[in-house]
Amino acid sequence: MLILWPIRQIEMEHSQYPGIMVLSAFLKERGFPSEVVPADPASVSTRLREEVGGRVILAYSTPTAHAAHFLALNREIKRRFPEALSVFGGAHPTYFPGVIEEDGVDIVCVGEGELALAELAEAIERNQDPSGIQNLWVKRGGTIHRNPIRPLISDLDTLPVPDHLLFLRAARKPPIHAIVMTGRGCPYSCTYCYNNAYKKLYAGKGRVVRRRSVDHVMKELRLLKDEGCRFVRFMDDVFTVSADWIHEFSERYRREIGLPFSCLVRANMITADMARWLKEAGCHRIMMGIEAGNERLRNEVFKRKMSKEHILEAARVIRGAGLKLVTANILGIPGGSLEADWETVDLNIEARPSYASAALLQAFPGTEIHQMAEHMELLQEDNLDQISTGGFGFSSALRYPDEKEHRQVENLHKFFPLLVWFPWLRPLVTRLITLPQNRLYEALYMVCMNIGSHLVAVPPRVGGPMLFKKLTRRFAPWHAIRRTRRNMVT
């Protein structure tokens, strides 16, 4: 029995899926081999041919933006290897389990998958019927068995340390950065995020927000350090949920690990003490969502529940601790306007981040913002296709009532980081965004993004400027656009 994970090459070499790594470790504890393979028909087919006579579970973990790609890949693989069992899990199948009806999809996993996937592997190994396994929708003999979900795993310390070696050994060049998740769930309910739907899905099934102990996290970090990792990216939705946890973590991380790292915070959940502890532990960069400068859009449309004062104070605290601040922002919001998006520029200028990232809104199906956009008749007919090809916010997936304003908002997005760095460019940019969309603006955005990603977000001693030098040495505007957009969506 082999569990095979088709993974896009960009994730295999430059990122990792924490969820897959935990699932892999959980399966290996139970004696089931687990491997990743590049998500293309040739690579998957080659690996399957090597498993002559062996049973294989093709496990796809997919967000909405990549669902179409993985479904198409699976159809091709199932055409060649009909005996392989395909299982779809992750964000998209959790909220849209109807993908079980797609050709070639055998099973869908809804919600947490550790126990369900292990039970499935055991059932297949023993020639047992898997149709009744909780969390799974199983297509069998023309019938779809829709099973209920089991309670959430309450104690994350009962799970094994994530299987980072799964990716480190598969990449052509092992990444020097590693992604780590110290917990699961988010206490907030922003309308552009799936957290609301997740809370409804698991209502009465346990606490959604859970965290591993510092001891458990340290085991993972020591493994990464031993494997040559030089920078850690903590990707919890809100890293600073608990001050006591942060205090213990910071002291131990400084003594036992000592690698530079980054994390994500909310403006209303970061104090001067926390910022100081994180800095002393080795934190290099903090990412904080501003999202919208307009208070109505931020608090009524996005339900962020934070004031301008919260945002500016948090920015002051982060900068005051000597940390790099990266902000996250969204333009092209339903009910918004070009004027409101300029307010987002202005609030970022006041916050003085080291780098201000921005995305054009992607109205993911199943979110509240998608329902709002649908009610306002802003969704394009091919909204899901637009999300799949839009590079997670590089272009808008919505239809604007005013085409002229649409053009200016999309152009403002391309100038966003530059405007926050150099506010005196505003009169010039105000004129430039009235021109037709063009590749020169896109190339400018790519340059700013690479500067932010490789000079600001990564410390020099772990390769930031070196990576940037390689990018700029090879940089040609049109090639950079094609390459970066391809990496985002393939």
N, C-alpha and C positions, 0 to 999 in steps of 0.2 A: 504494500500500500504506500503510495506516494502522494503527498499534497503539493501541488505545483501552483505557484503564484505568478501569473503573468504581470510584469511590472514595466511601466514606461521607462525608457532608458534614462531620462532626465532624473527620475526619482531614484533609480538604482545607483547613479553616480554622484548626484549632488544633494540628495535628500533621502529620507527614509520614511516608511509608514510605521509609526509606533504601534498602531493597532495590529498590523500584520506580524510585527516582531513579537508581540505578546502571544498572539494566536500560535505562532510557530513554536515558541518556547513551551507553551501549554501542550501542544500536540507531541513534541519531542519527549516531554516528560512521560508521556503515555506510550512511547515506542513507535510513533509514526513519523517517518522522515518528512522533511519540509524543505522546499527549495524555491528560489525565485528564478525567473527566466524572462528575458526581454519580450515585451508584449508585441511580437510580430509573428505572422504565421510560420515563417521559416524557422525561427528559433524554437517556438513551442513545438512544432512538428518534429524537429530534430530530437528534442528531449523526449518526446513521447515514443518515438521509434526505438529509443534506447531501453524503454521499459517494456520489452517484449514479454507478453503474457502477464505483466503486472497490472494491478489495479491502480488507477490514477483519479484523484479528485482535482479538477481544474477549479481553483478558488480565485474569484475575481473580487477585489475590494475596490469599489468605485464611487466617487462623488458624482453628482449630477452632471458636471461639466465633461466628464469622461465616459459617461454611460454609453453614448452612441458608439464610441470607439471600441469599448470592450464587448458590446453586444455584436458588433460586426466581426470582430476578431473571433469571438466564440462561435458564430455561425460557420465561419470558414474552418475552424478547427474541428467542430463537430461533423462537418461534411467529410473531413478526412479521417477522423477517429470517432465514429459514433459511439463506441463503447466507453469513452471517457465520460465521467460524471461531472457536469458543470454546476458550480454553486456560486451564486452572486450574493455578496454582502456589502456592508458599508453604508454610507449615508443615503445614496439614491435608492437601493433596494429596500432599506428600512422604511423610508417614507413613501415609496412607490413599489410595493411588493407585487403589483400587477405585472412587472417585467417577467414574472413566471410564465406569462402567456406568450412571450417572444420565442421564436423558433430557436431551438438548441439549448434553452435554459431549462435545466432539470430541477433545481432547488434554489430557493431564495431564503437567506437568513435575515430575520428582522431583529434589530437591536444587537445586544451583546452576543458574541459568537463563540466564546471559549468552550462552554459546556456543550452547546449544540453541535459544534463542529467535531468535538472529540467523540460525542455519542454517535454522530453520523459515521465517522471513520471506523468506530468499533462495530457498528451495525453492518457496514459493507464488508469488513474483514470477516465477520461471522455469518455472512449470507442471510442477514436478518432484514426485515422490512423497516425502512427508516421513516415511514409515512406518519408516525405519531410523535416524532421528536419535537419538543417545545421549541419555539422560536423559528421553526422551519416551515416554509410552504413547499410542499413536495408534489411534483407532477408525476403521476404514475398511472399507466394504463388509460390515459385520456382523462383522468380525474385529478383535480388539484386539491390536496389536503392542506387546509389552512389551520395550522396549529396555534394555540395561544402562546404568549411569551411568558417566560419564567421570571421570578423576581431578579432584581439587579444583584450583582455580586457586592455584598456589603463591605467586606474586608479585602481591599486590594492587595494587602500583604500576602494573601493566600495564593496569589498568582506568581508565576516565576519571573525572574528578571528578563526583560525583553531580549529577544535573540538578535542582537546587533550583528553578530557574525554572519547571519543570513545575507545581509547586504554587503558587509565588508569584504566577504570572500567572493561575492558575485560581481562586484564592480570591476571594470577594467583597471581603474585606479582608485583604491580605497579613499573615500572622502576624509578630509581632515576636520570637517564639521559633523556634528551628530545632533539629531533631534531627540529630545527626551520629554516625556509627559509624566509629571509627578502625580497626577490625579485624573479624575473624570468628572464631567459635568460643569455647568456654569450656573451661578445663582441668578443671573439676569435673563431678560426676555426681549432682547432687541428684535425688532420686526424683520430685519433682513437676515436673521440667523435661524437655524433649525432648532434652537434650544427649546422654543415654545412647543413645537411638535413633539420633541423628545420627552418633555415633561408630561404631556398629555398621554403619550404612548405608554409611559411607565407609571401613570397615576395609581397609587396604592400598591406599587411593586418595590418600594424601598426608596432610600435617599438617592437623589440624582447626583448631588455633589459629594464626591468622596475623594480621599487623598491617601496615598501611600505614606508610610512612616518615613522619617528621615533615614533610618537604618536601611530600609529597603531601597531607597533611591541611591544611597551611597554605594551599595553593592553594584548597581548598574554603572555608576560613574567611575568606579575603580576599574571595572572591565574596560570601559571606553578609554580611559587613560592608558591602561596597559597595552591596548591595541593601537596606540599612536594618535588618538584623537587630540586635537589642539584647540578646539572651540566647541562649546556646548550651547545649543539653542533650546531653551525651555519653552515649549509651545502650549502650555496650559492657557486656557482662555483668560484666566485671571490668576497670575502667579502669587499675588499677595493677598489671598483670601484670609489667611490667618497670620497675625503678627507673631504669635508664639512659634508657629512652624517656621516662619522666615528667620526668626532669631536663632533657633537651634540649627537650622539648615546652614545659615551663613557662617556661623562659628565653625561648624564641622567641615564645610566645603573649603573654607580658607586653610584649615589645617591638613585635610586629607586629600584634597583634589588640586586646588590651586590653578585650574585652567580658567582662562577668560570665558565669560558666558553672556547670554542675553536672555531677556524674558519679556512677557507682556503684562501690562497692568491697566487698571482703570483709574481715571483721575480721582475718583472719590475713594480709592482704596490704596493709596500710597502716602505714607507719612515721612517726615524728615528722618525719623529713626530707621524706618525700613530702608529708605534710600541709602543711608549711611552704612547700614549692615551689609546691604547688597554690594556696595562699592568696596567695602573692606574685604568681602569674600572674593572679589575678582570680577564683578559685573562690569561689562564694557558698555552695553547698550540696553536701553529700555524702550520698548515700543508701546505707545499709548494711543488709543483711538480718540480722535476729536470728532471725526465723521462729518459733522455739519456745523458751520459757524452760526447759522440762523437758529435761534432758540426754539421756534415753533417746529421746525423740521427735526431738530435734534431730540426734543423731548416729547412731542406729540406724534410725529410721524415715525421716528425711529425708536421712541420710548427709551431713550438713553438714561433719563433721570439724573442729569447732572447740569450744573450751571456753568456759565462762562467763568465765574470766579473759581469754581472747582478746578477747571481745566488750567487756568493760568497759574493757580497756586501749585498744582501738581507739577507743572512744567518748571516752575521756579525751584521747587524742592529737588527735582531730578537733576537739573543743571547745577544747582548749588552743591550737590554731592559729588560733582565732577563726572557725572555719567553722560554719555551720549543719549540724546533724546530723538527718537524717530516717531513721527506721528502718522496715523492712518486716517484717510479722509475719503468721502464718497461724494461724487458730483452726479448731476442728472437725476435728482430725487423726485418721485411723483409728488406733485403739489408744489415743487420748488420752482426756481427761476434762475436765469443767468445772474441776476442781482444777488440772489441768495448764495449762489456758488462763489461770488466775489467775497461775500461775508466769510466764507470758509477760508479763502486765501488770507483775508485780513486777520482772522483769529489765529491762524498759524504764524503769521508774521509777529503778532504779539507774543505768542508762546515761544518763539525763537528756537525751533528744533534744529538739530544738526542736519536732518533730512526730513522732508515732508513728502510722504508717499500719497498718491491719490489713485482712485479707481472710479470708473463710471459704473453706476449701479447695475448689478445683475439681479434681476428679480427671480430668484430660484423658486420653482414650483414647490408648494407646501409651506412657504413662509407667509407671514402676514403682509409683507410688502408686495408679494406677488398678488395677493387678493386685492390690495389697494390699487395696484396698477391695472389689474383686470377690470375692477369696478370703474376706473377712470378711462378705460378703453385705450390704454397706453401700450399694451402688449402687442408685439409683432406676432403674426400668425405662426412664424417659425421661431418663437421665443427660445425654445430649448436648443435649437440648432444655433441660434445666435449666441447663447451662453457657451455652447461647446466650442465655438470658433472665436469667441471674443477675448480670449486670453485673460480670463478672470479680471475683467474690468478695463481692458485696453480699448474696447469700443462698446457702445451702449447696446443693450438688448431691448430697449424700449423704443416706442414710436413717439416722437414729440409732436404736440399740436402745431407748434410754430417751427417750420423748417429752418428759418434763419437763426432762431435761438438755438435750435438743435446743433447747427454747425458751430456756433460760437462756444457752446458748452463743451463740445467734443474737442475743439481747438484749445480752450482754456485748460482742459485736462493735460494736454501735452506740454503746456508752459508752467504747470502748477509748481513743481519743485524749484524751477528757476526763479519764479516770482517770489517765493518765500526766501530764497537766498539773496535775491537782489530786488527789493521792493521798488527801487527807482525805475525799474523797467516797465512799470505798470502803464504809463501813457503809450509806450510803443506797443506793448502786448494788446492793449485795448483795440488798437487798430489792426494788428496782425490777425486777431481771431475772427475778424469779419471776412477774411479771405477764404477761398475754398479750402477744404481739408486737403492736405498734401503730405507726401512722404518726407519732406524736409522737417516738418513739425514732428512727425513720428520719430525720425532719426534723433532729433534734439531730445525728445523724451527718453529714448534709449540711452543716450549718453548720460543724462542726469540720473537715470535709474542705475546705471552701472557705477557711477560715482557714489551714489548713496549706498549701493549694495556692497561695493568692494573697497571703498576708501573710508566711509563713515561707519558702516555697520560692523566691519571686521577689524580687529586690532592689527597694526602693521606686523607684529611678530608672528601672526598666524597666517600671513600670506595675503592680506587685503590689497595693498598696493601692487604686489607681484601679480595677483590675478588681474587687477585692473590694467596693468602694463601689457599683459598678454592680449587683453580685449582691445585696447586702443591700438596696439601694433597691427592687429588684424582688421581694424575697423574700416569698413566702407559703408556709408549710410544705408544703402538699399539692402546689402547683404546682412547687416546687423538687424534690420527690421525683420527680414524673412527668418533669420536664425532664431531670434528671441521669441517671435510670435510662434514659430514652430515648436520651440521648447515648451512654451506655455500650454499648448493645446494638444500635443501629440504624446 
